[in-house]
Amino acid sequence: MTRAEQTQAREQAELVELRLEESRRATSERATAKAKVELDDVRERRAAALADLREARTEAESLEKARALRGRGGRGRGSHWRRS
């Protein structure tokens, strides 16, 4: 193999290594971007779920208060619980 061929082979090998590194970097960047999108989606779903839970808790507390008030107000008179 002549020096020119050796130089050309070395340059081609370096070029292949550079392309491989670029490909790896691009793949990593795409995977990172995809993971960020998925993470944002999960965060949004979590926030929505927490909002739903807070709303349900508020509603449950409101129902408990209403039951407690009905229980106090209706038992003394007796009329509220006997209606059909």
MDTraj code that builds the backbone (N, CA, C; nanometers):
import mdtraj as md
import numpy as np

residues = "MET THR ARG ALA GLU GLN THR GLN ALA ARG GLU GLN ALA GLU LEU VAL GLU LEU ARG LEU GLU GLU SER ARG ARG ALA THR SER GLU ARG ALA THR ALA LYS ALA LYS VAL GLU LEU ASP ASP VAL ARG GLU ARG ARG ALA ALA ALA LEU ALA ASP LEU ARG GLU ALA ARG THR GLU ALA GLU SER LEU GLU LYS ALA ARG ALA LEU ARG GLY ARG GLY GLY ARG GLY ARG GLY SER HIS TRP ARG ARG SER".split()
xyz = np.array([
    [0.0855, -0.1169, 0.0000],
    [0.0000, 0.0000, 0.0000],
    [0.0905, 0.1238, 0.0000],
    [0.0643, 0.2166, -0.0864],
    [0.1466, 0.3371, -0.0961],
    [0.1091, 0.4350, 0.0133],
    [0.1928, 0.5374, 0.0297],
    [0.1634, 0.6398, 0.1310],
    [0.0338, 0.7130, 0.0994],
    [0.0099, 0.7409, -0.0226],
    [-0.1134, 0.8097, -0.0626],
    [-0.2352, 0.7245, -0.0265],
    [-0.2258, 0.5944, -0.0507],
    [-0.3356, 0.5036, -0.0169],
    [-0.3540, 0.4964, 0.1348],
    [-0.2430, 0.4927, 0.2075],
    [-0.2504, 0.4897, 0.3538],
    [-0.3144, 0.6174, 0.4077],
    [-0.2725, 0.7302, 0.3515],
    [-0.3293, 0.8581, 0.3938],
    [-0.4783, 0.8631, 0.3630],
    [-0.5129, 0.8192, 0.2443],
    [-0.6540, 0.8183, 0.2048],
    [-0.7347, 0.7246, 0.2948],
    [-0.6808, 0.6087, 0.3256],
    [-0.7499, 0.5117, 0.4124],
    [-0.7677, 0.5698, 0.5526],
    [-0.6635, 0.6377, 0.6033],
    [-0.6700, 0.6991, 0.7358],
    [-0.7770, 0.8089, 0.7375],
    [-0.7776, 0.8917, 0.6334],
    [-0.8763, 0.9991, 0.6253],
    [-1.0182, 0.9446, 0.6163],
    [-1.0350, 0.8372, 0.5397],
    [-1.1666, 0.7745, 0.5292],
    [-1.2096, 0.7174, 0.6643],
    [-1.1154, 0.6548, 0.7350],
    [-1.1463, 0.5982, 0.8664],
    [-1.1852, 0.7092, 0.9638],
    [-1.1124, 0.8212, 0.9601],
    [-1.1454, 0.9344, 1.0473],
    [-1.2823, 0.9912, 1.0123],
    [-1.3106, 0.9990, 0.8834],
    [-1.4399, 1.0495, 0.8385],
    [-1.5537, 0.9580, 0.8858],
    [-1.5304, 0.8282, 0.8753],
    [-1.6304, 0.7316, 0.9224],
    [-1.6513, 0.7476, 1.0729],
    [-1.5440, 0.7650, 1.1479],
    [-1.5564, 0.7847, 1.2925],
    [-1.6330, 0.9121, 1.3243],
    [-1.6060, 1.0198, 1.2512],
    [-1.6775, 1.1451, 1.2717],
    [-1.8269, 1.1291, 1.2413],
    [-1.8563, 1.0607, 1.1312],
    [-1.9967, 1.0374, 1.0954],
    [-2.0675, 0.9519, 1.2007],
    [-1.9958, 0.8517, 1.2504],
    [-2.0525, 0.7652, 1.3535],
    [-2.0804, 0.8451, 1.4803],
    [-1.9854, 0.9276, 1.5197],
    [-2.0040, 1.0117, 1.6391],
    [-2.1206, 1.1088, 1.6188],
    [-2.1297, 1.1674, 1.5018],
    [-2.2401, 1.2587, 1.4705],
    [-2.3735, 1.1853, 1.4758],
    [-2.3755, 1.0651, 1.4230],
    [-2.4968, 0.9845, 1.4248],
    [-2.5366, 0.9507, 1.5685],
    [-2.4400, 0.9142, 1.6496],
    [-2.4683, 0.8835, 1.7903],
    [-2.5219, 1.0063, 1.8625],
    [-2.4609, 1.1203, 1.8379],
    [-2.5030, 1.2436, 1.9022],
    [-2.6457, 1.2791, 1.8596],
    [-2.6733, 1.2671, 1.7310],
    [-2.8076, 1.2978, 1.6811],
    [-2.9114, 1.2034, 1.7411],
    [-2.8757, 1.0760, 1.7500],
    [-2.9663, 0.9779, 1.8098],
    [-2.9922, 1.0116, 1.9560],
    [-2.8870, 1.0480, 2.0251],
    [-2.9003, 1.0854, 2.1661],
    [-2.9862, 1.2100, 2.1827],
    [-2.9661, 1.3080, 2.0950],
    [-3.0454, 1.4302, 2.1022],
    [-3.1927, 1.4033, 2.0745],
    [-3.2197, 1.3165, 1.9775],
    [-3.3593, 1.2815, 1.9481],
    [-3.4223, 1.2083, 2.0671],
    [-3.3459, 1.1167, 2.1256],
    [-3.3986, 1.0430, 2.2403],
    [-3.4238, 1.1371, 2.3577],
    [-3.3337, 1.2320, 2.3774],
    [-3.3511, 1.3292, 2.4851],
    [-3.4739, 1.4148, 2.4612],
    [-3.4908, 1.4609, 2.3380],
    [-3.6074, 1.5431, 2.3048],
    [-3.7368, 1.4640, 2.3251],
    [-3.7369, 1.3392, 2.2829],
    [-3.8563, 1.2554, 2.2991],
    [-3.8861, 1.2337, 2.4477],
    [-3.7814, 1.2095, 2.5262],
    [-3.7999, 1.1889, 2.6694],
    [-3.8547, 1.3146, 2.7357],
    [-3.8094, 1.4324, 2.6919],
    [-3.8595, 1.5575, 2.7488],
    [-4.0077, 1.5757, 2.7172],
    [-4.0462, 1.5431, 2.5945],
    [-4.1871, 1.5537, 2.5567],
    [-4.2710, 1.4581, 2.6425],
    [-4.2237, 1.3361, 2.6594],
    [-4.2961, 1.2385, 2.7406],
    [-4.3046, 1.2837, 2.8855],
    [-4.1951, 1.3406, 2.9371],
    [-4.1945, 1.3894, 3.0745],
    [-4.2932, 1.5043, 3.0918],
    [-4.2965, 1.5946, 2.9956],
    [-4.3931, 1.7048, 3.0015],
    [-4.5358, 1.6511, 3.0004],
    [-4.5604, 1.5494, 2.9186],
    [-4.6929, 1.4886, 2.9118],
    [-4.7309, 1.4264, 3.0461],
    [-4.6366, 1.3559, 3.1057],
    [-4.6620, 1.2931, 3.2359],
    [-4.6883, 1.4006, 3.3415],
    [-4.6118, 1.5085, 3.3370],
    [-4.6329, 1.6174, 3.4333],
    [-4.7716, 1.6795, 3.4164],
    [-4.8143, 1.6975, 3.2922],
    [-4.9474, 1.7529, 3.2672],
    [-5.0562, 1.6592, 3.3183],
    [-5.0412, 1.5302, 3.2929],
    [-5.1407, 1.4333, 3.3413],
    [-5.1430, 1.4300, 3.4935],
    [-5.0256, 1.4403, 3.5551],
    [-5.0165, 1.4415, 3.7012],
    [-5.0879, 1.5638, 3.7566],
    [-5.0628, 1.6796, 3.6965],
    [-5.1280, 1.8020, 3.7422],
    [-5.2791, 1.7903, 3.7291],
    [-5.3254, 1.7339, 3.6185],
    [-5.4695, 1.7161, 3.5987],
    [-5.5266, 1.6192, 3.7018],
    [-5.4540, 1.5124, 3.7289],
    [-5.5002, 1.4144, 3.8276],
    [-5.5061, 1.4771, 3.9669],
    [-5.4054, 1.5569, 4.0012],
    [-5.4064, 1.6240, 4.1313],
    [-5.5225, 1.7219, 4.1420],
    [-5.5491, 1.7933, 4.0336],
    [-5.6626, 1.8860, 4.0336],
    [-5.7934, 1.8095, 4.0529],
    [-5.8069, 1.6947, 3.9860],
    [-5.9263, 1.6115, 4.0028],
    [-5.9395, 1.5621, 4.1459],
    [-5.8281, 1.5219, 4.2044],
    [-5.8319, 1.4743, 4.3437],
    [-5.8704, 1.5864, 4.4395],
    [-5.8151, 1.7040, 4.4169],
    [-5.8506, 1.8182, 4.5032],
    [-5.9997, 1.8502, 4.4910],
    [-6.0496, 1.8479, 4.3686],
    [-6.1913, 1.8749, 4.3462],
    [-6.2781, 1.7696, 4.4148],
    [-6.2375, 1.6434, 4.4030],
    [-6.3136, 1.5355, 4.4666],
    [-6.3093, 1.5492, 4.6183],
    [-6.1935, 1.5857, 4.6715],
    [-6.1826, 1.6027, 4.8171],
    [-6.2718, 1.7176, 4.8633],
    [-6.2696, 1.8285, 4.7895],
    [-6.3537, 1.9428, 4.8248],
    [-6.5008, 1.9037, 4.8216],
    [-6.5398, 1.8290, 4.7188],
    [-6.6787, 1.7841, 4.7086],
    [-6.7141, 1.6896, 4.8231],
    [-6.6236, 1.5984, 4.8564],
    [-6.6492, 1.5050, 4.9660],
    [-6.6631, 1.5797, 5.0985],
    [-6.5756, 1.6773, 5.1199],
    [-6.5838, 1.7557, 5.2434],
    [-6.7155, 1.8333, 5.2491],
    [-6.7569, 1.8859, 5.1352],
    [-6.8826, 1.9598, 5.1291],
    [-7.0002, 1.8681, 5.1599],
    [-6.9971, 1.7466, 5.1047],
    [-7.1045, 1.6502, 5.1327],
    [-7.1056, 1.6105, 5.2795],
    [-6.9881, 1.5926, 5.3373],
    [-6.9805, 1.5581, 5.4796],
    [-7.0391, 1.6695, 5.5657],
    [-7.0074, 1.7938, 5.5308],
    [-7.0626, 1.9070, 5.6061],
    [-7.2139, 1.9118, 5.5922],
    [-7.2633, 1.8878, 5.4697],
    [-7.4073, 1.8900, 5.4483],
    [-7.4750, 1.7791, 5.5279],
    [-7.4154, 1.6617, 5.5307],
    [-7.4720, 1.5508, 5.6098],
    [-7.4740, 1.5849, 5.7576],
    [-7.3646, 1.6437, 5.8037],
    [-7.3571, 1.6791, 5.9448],
    [-7.4644, 1.7826, 5.9794],
    [-7.4847, 1.8797, 5.8926],
    [-7.5870, 1.9808, 5.9184],
    [-7.7268, 1.9208, 5.9149],
    [-7.7516, 1.8321, 5.8179],
    [-7.8824, 1.7647, 5.8099],
    [-7.9042, 1.6798, 5.9334],
    [-7.8005, 1.6123, 5.9746],
    [-7.8129, 1.5256, 6.0915],
    [-7.8458, 1.6037, 6.2170],
    [-7.7815, 1.7173, 6.2342],
    [-7.8087, 1.8000, 6.3514],
    [-7.9464, 1.8637, 6.3448],
    [-7.9794, 1.9162, 6.2283],
    [-8.1055, 1.9894, 6.2146],
    [-8.2265, 1.8986, 6.2099],
    [-8.2162, 1.7860, 6.1480],
    [-8.3316, 1.7004, 6.1265],
    [-8.3644, 1.6101, 6.2427],
    [-8.2701, 1.5703, 6.3216],
    [-8.2956, 1.4737, 6.4289],
    [-8.3796, 1.5337, 6.5403],
    [-8.3551, 1.6582, 6.5705],
    [-8.4300, 1.7212, 6.6791],
    [-8.5772, 1.7321, 6.6459],
    [-8.6092, 1.7633, 6.5218],
    [-8.7493, 1.7792, 6.4819],
    [-8.8100, 1.6464, 6.4399],
    [-8.7281, 1.5607, 6.3844],
    [-8.7783, 1.4300, 6.3447],
    [-8.8492, 1.4273, 6.2105],
    [-8.8790, 1.5428, 6.1520],
    [-8.9571, 1.5454, 6.0296],
    [-8.8745, 1.5169, 5.9058],
    [-8.7506, 1.5554, 5.9038],
    [-8.6678, 1.5425, 5.7847],
    [-8.6408, 1.3982, 5.7465],
    [-8.6153, 1.3135, 5.8418],
    [-8.5770, 1.1750, 5.8128],
    [-8.6961, 1.0861, 5.7827],
    [-8.8167, 1.1288, 5.8158],
    [-8.9314, 1.0412, 5.7965],
    [-9.0014, 1.0624, 5.6641],
    [-8.9609, 1.1603, 5.5878],
    [-9.0254, 1.1841, 5.4590],
    [-8.9923, 1.0724, 5.3609],
    [-9.0858, 1.0422, 5.2728],
    [-9.0636, 0.9379, 5.1724],
    [-9.0344, 0.9973, 5.0400],
])
top = md.Topology()
chain = top.add_chain()
for i, resn in enumerate(residues, 1):
    res = top.add_residue(resn, chain, resSeq=i)
    for name in ("N", "CA", "C"):
        top.add_atom(name, md.element.get_by_symbol(name[0]), res)
traj = md.Trajectory(xyz[None], top)
